[in-house]
């Protein structure tokens, strides 16, 4: 359905490894007890941006959108304040591009998706 273009949506992105690290630190750091944290990238990314990263590192994949479906996505908000998670939990969020690339590599490694042609 989306081979003709990426739908216009934006959202915060987080590497699952950062999420698990935040959970573990939330359980082990006394200052984190009873707190809530925004565990997400501070900026929002679109599905089109994700598709661009996939094309950059895995150009053999077909069916990944190369254009926008309708108007390009605009973030609902420009950023999320994850400073509390950075300060209290002491985590460093993985760069967006690395997370997307490593996610695709993992999906290939575990056979969830085929290797690109």
N, C-alpha and C positions, 0 to 999 in steps of 0.2 A: 504493500500500500504506500509506503513512504519512499519508494525508489525514485519518485518524481520530485521529492524535496523533503527537507526536515520541517516538521511542524513548528510553529512559533511558540516555544516555551523555554523559560529560563528557570534555573534553580541552583541552590547551593550544592556543591559537590564535595564529597568526603571519601577518602580512601578507607575501605573497610578495616585496614590494619590500624589506621588512626583511631577509628571508632573503638576497636577492641583495646587499644592502648589507653584510651580515655576511660573506658570501663574499669580496667585493671587499676589504673591510678586513682580513680574515684573511690575504689574500695580500700586502697592502701594508704592514701594521704589523709591524715586527720582533718586538715583544713577543708577537705572536699565533702566531709560528712554533711548530709542534709542539703547540699547545694544542687542547683541545676545549671547545666552548662550548654552553650550552643557549640556543638561539635560539627562544624561545617566550614567550608571555605568562606572567607570574608567577602568574596565577590561571587556573583552568579554567572553561570555559563549556560549556553543554549545547546540544544541537541545538534544544531549545525556545527558548533565549535567542537563537540565530541566527534562528529563525523569527520571534520577536518583533520583531527589528530589521527583518527583511524586511517584516513587516506595517506597521511604523511608517512606513517610507519608500516602500513600494510596496504600498499597500492594495488595488490592483486585482488582485494575484496570487491566484488560487484554487489550492487544492491544497497550500498551505503549512500545516503543522499549526498549530492554534490551541489545542490542549490537549496534555497529556502522554499517552503511551501507557503505561498502567500507572502505577507510582509515579514521582514526579519523580526525575530523575537526581541523584545525589550524587557530588561529586568523589571520585576515588580518593585523591587527596592534595589538601590545600588550596591549595598553591602549588608552583611550581617556582622554584628559585634561579637567576635569569638575571643576577645581579649581576656576574659575571665578564665576560659579554658587554657589559654596560653600561659597565663600567670599562675593560676592555682595548680593546674595539673602538670604544667611544664612540658606540654607536648608541642611538637613542631609538625604542622600539617604538610603532607607531601604535595609537591607541585602538581597542579591539575594535569598537565600534559603527561607527566610520568605515571600518574595514577591510571589514566585512560590506557596508555600503552601497555602497562604491566597487567591491567585487567584483561585486555585482549590476549596477551601472551599466556596468561593463566587459563583463560577459557580454551585456548588452543591446546595447551599442555594437558589439560584434563579431559579433552575430547568433547567439550560442550559445544564447540563450533569447529568446522573443518579448517584446515590450514588454507591460507589464501593461495590462489593459483598463480 
